[in-house]
């Protein structure tokens, strides 16, 4: 298994422009930004998938993302809105197998768009929604 670039960055073995760091996570600029100011928030402890990240760490990641959202809007960088994006697993688009939350500044006309397949525009039936909800509730141990 090749070494994790994010672990190397966190250990100071690879360069990065750090923005913030606490006892749980760190934030640094993405080297391939969607827009200037695109930041990655990563847990200090290596975890490949979201389900393996401690709940306290996830809380810190999202609080850090919230602070970065405010900082981006006040920074003078083009930022009229912010996307938060986390890909969980390769099929979802995760390229580096170390959980990371993208904090992406957005502005009108930046040329970036989310694209959906034609299937997205076909609404599921209420029965299908009910069935899918039941499958998920069952896994969570809930009832409704």
Secondary structure, 3 states (H helix, E strand, C coil): CCCCHHHHHHCCCCCCCEEEECCCEEEEECCCCCCCCCEEEEECCCCCCHHHCCHHHHHHHHHHHHHHHHHHHHCCCCCCEEEEECCCCHHHCCCCCCCEEEEEEECCCCCCCCCCCHHHHCCCCHHHHHHHHHHHHHHHCCCC
